[in-house]
Amino acid sequence: MGKKLFVGNLAYEVTDDELRELFSQAGTCESASVVIDRDTGQSRGFGFVMMASVDDAERAKRDLDGTDLKGRRLRIDEANDQSSTRGGAGPRRSGAPARRA
């Protein structure tokens, strides 16, 4: 079973392919994606990598955390599983007052 990692402090120029190539040095990298702002089309400075196994993920975190990539020191952590939380990033507010029962 694979393990998802959060990769922070990415330079805005880093691409999915560059991220995948870097993490492939530590093990089998199944996917890599840089998060893009939907309004600006620019990188948000972080991304996610799916490693093929827990061992590959631990190796990647140990070997690549703090690595310099395009002038930025990467910060690598285990990704939080948002599917198990109630509503993901928290409640969305529409600006309308709450309805009273």
C-alpha positions as CSV (number, residue, x, y, z in Angstrom):
1,M,0.0,0.0,0.0
2,G,1.3,3.5,-0.9
3,K,1.9,6.4,1.3
4,K,1.2,10.1,0.5
5,L,3.6,12.8,1.4
6,F,3.1,16.6,1.7
7,V,6.0,18.6,0.1
8,G,6.2,22.2,1.3
9,N,8.3,25.2,0.5
10,L,8.4,24.5,-3.2
11,A,9.8,27.1,-5.6
12,Y,7.0,28.4,-7.8
13,E,8.8,27.1,-10.9
14,V,8.9,23.4,-9.8
15,T,6.8,21.1,-12.1
16,D,5.1,17.8,-11.4
17,D,7.8,16.0,-13.5
18,E,10.6,17.6,-11.6
19,L,9.0,16.6,-8.3
20,R,8.4,13.0,-9.5
21,E,12.0,12.8,-10.7
22,L,13.4,13.9,-7.4
23,F,11.3,11.5,-5.3
24,S,12.1,8.6,-7.7
25,Q,15.6,8.8,-6.4
26,A,14.3,7.6,-3.0
27,G,12.1,4.8,-4.2
28,T,9.1,4.2,-6.5
29,C,7.1,7.4,-6.9
30,E,3.6,6.6,-8.2
31,S,2.6,10.2,-8.7
32,A,3.6,13.8,-7.9
33,S,1.5,16.9,-8.2
34,V,2.2,20.6,-7.5
35,V,-0.9,22.4,-6.2
36,I,-1.9,25.2,-8.6
37,D,-4.0,28.2,-7.6
38,R,-7.2,28.0,-9.7
39,D,-7.5,31.8,-10.0
40,T,-3.9,32.7,-10.9
41,G,-2.7,29.5,-12.5
42,Q,0.5,29.8,-10.3
43,S,1.9,27.2,-8.0
44,R,0.8,27.6,-4.4
45,G,4.3,26.5,-3.2
46,F,3.4,23.0,-2.1
47,G,2.4,19.6,-3.5
48,F,1.8,15.9,-2.8
49,V,3.8,12.8,-3.7
50,M,2.5,9.2,-3.6
51,M,5.2,6.7,-2.9
52,A,4.6,3.0,-3.7
53,S,5.3,1.8,-0.1
54,V,5.6,3.0,3.4
55,D,9.3,2.1,3.3
56,D,9.8,4.3,0.1
57,A,7.9,7.1,1.8
58,E,10.0,6.9,5.0
59,R,13.2,6.8,2.9
60,A,12.1,9.8,0.8
61,K,11.2,11.8,4.0
62,R,14.6,10.9,5.6
63,D,16.7,11.5,2.5
64,L,14.9,14.5,0.9
65,D,13.6,16.6,3.8
66,G,15.7,19.8,3.8
67,T,17.0,19.2,0.3
68,D,17.6,22.3,-1.8
69,L,15.4,22.4,-5.0
70,K,15.7,25.5,-7.1
71,G,16.9,27.6,-4.2
72,R,14.3,26.4,-1.6
73,R,14.7,23.9,1.2
74,L,12.0,21.3,0.9
75,R,9.8,20.4,3.9
76,I,8.4,16.9,3.8
77,D,5.7,15.4,6.1
78,E,3.2,12.7,6.0
79,A,0.0,14.0,4.3
80,N,-3.1,14.3,6.4
81,D,-6.0,12.1,5.2
82,Q,-8.7,14.7,4.5
83,S,-11.3,12.1,3.6
84,S,-11.7,11.1,7.2
85,T,-12.4,14.6,8.5
86,R,-15.9,16.0,8.6
87,G,-15.9,18.6,5.7
88,G,-12.2,18.7,4.8
89,A,-10.8,22.2,5.4
90,G,-13.6,23.3,7.7
91,P,-17.1,24.8,7.3
92,R,-17.8,27.0,4.4
93,R,-19.5,30.2,5.1
94,S,-21.7,31.8,2.5
95,G,-22.1,35.1,4.3
96,A,-25.8,34.5,5.0
97,P,-27.0,34.5,8.6
98,A,-27.5,31.1,10.3
99,R,-31.0,29.9,10.2
100,R,-32.7,29.5,13.6
101,A,-34.8,26.5,14.4
